[in-house]
């Protein structure tokens, strides 16, 4: 998902950040940050492997295969990776997404590869009248885990008042990124409370950890998901329910428009495997160790004013490139 300064890669020196350093002080700060991250990168693989080996049974403890596991936005990217990883562990999967044809394709592939049962529900989360249909489709199922993954972002960074068809854009962003999380939780949480057991993973974004000018609606919607998740986690902890806010930086998905994975930009599959190891350990998680380092850098180390300035600068550059390309046809 779009995140750190649109294209920030904390891998070495100020030049690789893709930003202009306008002062010696800023240059020294960024160099120090990059050095720290570079050192952390040397241990991130071992750290992730350690978590996988030693905490998998603790972190992802909900190991009851008679229960179904629900994933929204399940036909692409992170959502599809969650569905496949849970199926690999032997769980029945309920796939919810907009296009029935893609649902059938993913469902067939999962059943064939992992020999588990699947169920599909076609629903456009841009609409608000879909939840009775979803509730009916989930009737009679014991839900062990809900992954609220469905989401939408901008086509390109843009000033709020310049967003094409901004009224429709606002409604769509709220319905998909916010309403879906609230409504799916409303449908499934009562069943978990009755059993005193369950896991809800709400996939937000690192863009919700700090303001992102020119992606303001997206960033704000993901901040809502983060706060909603952490509030509910406190409310229902005593009921035995685990609710986690998941805050990824860039992952190689259609939404991020990045195709080649790197150490700090993992594939959806690699990200999900690492993220599941944090369930039960953290209420708020970047899910993947290099992303946790980036989260620390952006929220604890970089001054907010400096971060905001660079985010705005990168957004303007990306916006200019997009509009120039559109103009050229």
C-alpha positions as a printed Julia matrix, in Angstrom:
329×3 Matrix{Float64}:
   0.0     0.0     0.0
   1.2     3.53   -0.6
   3.25    4.61    2.31
   6.59    6.08    3.16
   7.1     9.31    1.23
   5.55    7.62   -1.83
   8.88    6.09   -2.91
  11.19    6.3     0.1
  13.75    3.51    0.31
  15.83    3.77    3.45
  18.82    1.8     2.19
  21.98    3.81    2.3
  22.51    7.51    1.76
  20.68   10.74    1.11
  20.76   10.33   -2.67
  18.83    7.04   -2.58
  15.97    8.71   -0.76
  14.91   10.48   -3.95
  14.68   13.85   -2.21
  16.6    17.1    -2.35
  18.55   17.94    0.75
  18.41   21.69    1.23
  20.53   22.03    4.31
  23.61   20.49    5.85
  21.68   19.71    9.0
  18.98   17.83    7.13
  21.63   15.95    5.16
  23.37   14.85    8.34
  20.07   13.77    9.87
  19.09   11.68    6.87
  22.54   10.13    6.68
  22.27    9.14   10.34
  18.82    7.67    9.78
  20.01    5.73    6.75
  22.99    4.36    8.67
  20.74    3.12   11.47
  18.37    1.45    9.04
  21.23   -0.11    7.12
  22.52   -1.65   10.35
  19.06   -2.88   11.26
  18.66   -4.45    7.83
  21.51   -6.87    8.57
  19.49   -8.47   11.37
  15.97   -8.21    9.96
  16.04  -11.56    8.16
  17.27  -13.37   11.27
  14.71  -11.5    13.35
  11.82  -12.47   11.07
  13.02  -16.09   11.0
  13.3   -16.11   14.79
   9.73  -14.92   15.14
   8.52  -17.52   12.67
  10.21  -20.38   14.47
   9.59  -19.43   18.08
   6.36  -17.46   18.14
   4.21  -18.91   15.36
   2.17  -21.15   17.66
   1.8   -18.41   20.28
   1.13  -15.52   17.94
  -1.28  -17.25   15.63
  -2.85  -19.44   18.3
  -6.34  -19.71   16.86
  -5.79  -23.19   15.46
  -9.31  -24.6    15.09
  -9.78  -25.93   11.59
 -13.51  -26.44   11.93
 -13.93  -22.66   11.81
 -14.01  -20.54    8.64
 -11.61  -17.69    8.02
 -13.01  -14.62    6.25
 -10.9   -12.38    4.0
 -12.19   -9.25    2.25
 -10.48   -7.98   -0.89
  -9.33  -11.56   -1.34
  -8.57  -11.81   -5.06
  -5.41   -9.68   -5.28
  -2.33   -8.62   -3.37
  -2.23   -8.86    0.4
  -5.78  -10.18    0.67
  -5.07  -13.06   -1.69
  -1.84  -13.79    0.18
  -3.76  -14.0     3.47
  -6.28  -16.39    1.91
  -3.53  -18.61    0.5
  -1.45  -18.63    3.69
  -4.45  -19.51    5.87
  -5.46  -22.21    3.4
  -1.9   -23.57    3.47
  -2.33  -24.0     7.21
  -5.45  -26.07    6.57
  -8.25  -23.6     7.24
 -11.5   -23.21    5.3
 -11.64  -19.8     3.64
 -14.5   -17.41    2.85
 -13.4   -15.1     0.04
 -15.22  -11.77   -0.32
 -14.5    -9.46   -3.23
 -16.22   -7.57   -6.02
 -15.8    -9.74   -9.12
 -17.31  -13.23   -9.09
 -15.13  -14.41  -11.97
 -11.94  -13.57  -10.07
 -13.38  -15.08   -6.89
 -14.07  -18.34   -8.72
 -10.55  -18.37  -10.13
  -8.88  -17.84   -6.74
 -11.27  -20.25   -5.01
 -10.56  -23.03   -7.5
  -6.8   -22.51   -7.23
  -6.86  -22.6    -3.42
  -9.04  -25.71   -3.24
  -6.86  -27.52   -5.76
  -3.53  -26.58   -4.18
  -4.36  -26.81   -0.47
  -7.29  -29.26   -0.39
  -9.48  -27.02    1.78
 -13.06  -25.84    1.45
 -13.77  -22.33    0.2
 -16.84  -20.17   -0.1
 -17.19  -17.01   -2.18
 -19.35  -13.94   -1.68
 -19.43  -11.3    -4.4
 -19.82   -7.8    -2.93
 -18.88   -4.29   -4.02
 -17.71   -2.54   -0.86
 -18.23    0.8    -2.55
 -21.94    0.28   -1.83
 -23.54    0.36    1.61
 -26.41   -2.05    0.92
 -24.26   -5.18    0.61
 -24.11   -6.23    4.25
 -27.42   -8.12    4.46
 -26.15  -10.25    1.54
 -22.83  -10.84    3.29
 -24.57  -11.66    6.57
 -26.75  -14.19    4.76
 -23.69  -15.72    3.09
 -21.98  -16.15    6.46
 -25.05  -17.63    8.18
 -24.32  -20.83   10.05
 -20.54  -20.44    9.87
 -18.27  -20.25   12.9
 -15.78  -17.52   12.05
 -12.33  -17.93   13.6
 -10.51  -15.06   11.92
 -11.66  -11.96   10.03
  -9.16  -10.16    7.8
 -10.51   -6.73    6.86
  -8.23   -6.09    3.91
 -10.32   -4.47    1.17
  -9.16   -0.95    0.36
  -8.83    1.74   -2.29
  -6.39    4.6    -2.81
  -5.77    7.49   -5.22
  -4.86    7.03   -8.87
  -2.22    9.73   -8.31
  -1.43   12.33   -5.6
  -3.78   15.31   -5.86
  -4.97   18.38   -3.98
  -8.25   17.7    -2.23
 -10.34   20.18   -4.23
  -8.79   19.05   -7.52
  -9.76   15.39   -7.19
 -11.94   14.44  -10.19
 -15.57   13.87   -9.15
 -14.55   14.54   -5.56
 -18.01   13.91   -4.08
 -18.14   10.38   -5.46
 -14.49    9.86   -4.56
 -15.16   10.76   -0.91
 -18.1     8.39   -0.63
 -16.22    5.55   -2.28
 -13.14    6.02   -0.09
 -15.2     6.09    3.1
 -17.38    3.13    2.12
 -14.48    0.89    1.12
 -11.79    1.89    3.61
 -13.87    2.74    6.69
 -17.45    1.49    6.5
 -16.36   -1.99    5.41
 -14.18   -2.41    8.5
 -16.93   -1.27   10.85
 -19.7    -3.29    9.23
 -17.75   -6.53    8.82
 -16.66   -6.24   12.44
 -20.28   -5.65   13.48
 -21.35   -8.82   11.67
 -18.65  -11.15   12.98
 -17.47   -9.87   16.37
 -20.64  -10.99   18.26
 -19.98  -14.61   17.25
 -16.44  -14.36   18.55
 -17.58  -12.82   21.83
 -20.06  -15.67   22.32
 -17.17  -18.17   22.03
 -14.69  -15.95   23.91
 -12.23  -16.49   21.08
 -11.38  -14.95   17.74
  -8.96  -12.82   15.75
  -9.66   -9.69   13.7
  -6.89   -8.27   11.53
  -7.61   -4.81   10.16
  -5.22   -3.95    7.34
  -4.61   -0.21    7.52
  -1.44    1.37    6.1
   1.71    3.06    7.3
   0.22    6.12    5.59
  -2.15    6.25    8.55
   0.73    6.76   10.97
   1.34   10.36    9.85
  -0.38   12.88    7.53
   0.23   12.31    3.82
  -0.53   15.51    1.87
  -2.01   14.88   -1.6
  -3.19   11.48   -0.37
  -5.08   13.1     2.47
  -8.32   11.12    2.27
  -6.5     7.81    1.98
  -4.13    8.59    4.84
  -6.99    9.78    7.05
  -9.1     6.71    6.31
  -6.23    4.43    7.31
  -5.65    6.44   10.49
  -9.29    5.73   11.34
  -8.75    2.0    10.84
  -5.73    2.12   13.15
  -7.55    3.96   15.94
 -10.7     1.88   15.52
  -8.67   -1.31   15.82
  -6.72   -0.25   18.89
  -9.84    1.0    20.63
 -11.71   -2.24   19.99
  -8.68   -4.26   21.08
  -8.86   -2.59   24.49
 -12.65   -3.05   24.69
 -12.65   -6.77   23.9
  -9.33   -8.01   25.25
 -11.06   -9.31   28.37
 -13.43  -11.29   26.12
 -10.55  -13.26   24.63
 -10.63  -11.46   21.27
  -7.43  -10.39   19.5
  -7.86   -7.29   17.33
  -4.8    -6.0    15.53
  -4.07   -2.93   13.43
  -1.77   -3.88   10.54
   0.25   -1.0     9.06
   2.31   -2.07    6.04
   4.62    0.18    4.09
   5.13   -0.66    0.42
   4.35   -4.22   -0.7
   4.47   -5.38   -4.32
   0.77   -5.11   -5.18
  -1.41   -3.55   -7.87
  -2.31   -0.82   -5.39
   1.33    0.18   -4.88
   2.14   -0.25   -8.6
   5.44   -1.87   -7.6
   6.31   -5.21   -9.18
   9.81   -6.18   -8.04
  10.22   -7.17   -4.37
  13.22   -6.0    -2.35
  14.26   -6.3     1.28
  12.11   -3.33    2.31
   9.36   -3.92   -0.28
   8.35   -7.56    0.19
   6.02   -9.66   -1.9
   2.51  -10.05   -0.42
   3.32  -13.66    0.46
   6.46  -12.78    2.36
   4.74   -9.9     4.12
   1.76  -11.99    5.27
   3.9   -14.82    6.62
   5.87  -12.33    8.71
   2.77  -10.42    9.79
   0.94  -13.48   11.09
   3.84  -14.07   13.47
   2.99  -10.8    15.24
  -0.66  -11.68   15.95
  -1.2   -11.88   19.7
   2.08  -10.1    20.38
   1.23   -6.58   19.25
  -2.01   -4.61   19.02
  -0.47   -2.31   16.41
   2.06   -3.79   14.01
   3.88   -2.89   10.81
   3.93   -6.65   10.32
   7.38   -7.0     8.79
  10.63   -6.12   10.52
  12.05   -3.7     7.91
   8.68   -1.94    7.95
   8.83   -1.72   11.74
  12.18    0.04   11.38
  10.67    2.46    8.87
   7.76    3.08   11.23
  10.15    3.95   14.02
  12.14    6.29   11.75
   9.09    8.18   10.47
   7.2     8.52   13.75
   9.91    8.63   16.43
  13.07    9.9    14.79
  12.22   12.35   12.0
  10.73   15.7    13.11
   7.09   15.95   12.02
   7.67   19.22   10.16
  10.55   17.75    8.17
   8.63   14.58    7.35
   5.59   16.57    6.26
   7.74   18.77    4.01
   9.35   15.82    2.28
   6.06   13.96    1.88
   4.57   17.04    0.24
   7.6    17.43   -2.01
   7.48   13.83   -3.16
   3.74   14.06   -3.75
   4.12   17.13   -5.91
   6.83   15.43   -7.97
   4.76   12.31   -8.5
   1.7    14.39   -9.35
   3.65   16.41  -11.92
   4.98   13.27  -13.61
   1.52   11.72  -13.78
  -0.14   14.82  -15.23
   2.66   15.26  -17.77
   2.26   11.67  -18.9
  -1.51   12.09  -19.18
  -1.07   15.25  -21.24
   1.33   13.51  -23.61
  -1.16   10.7   -24.05
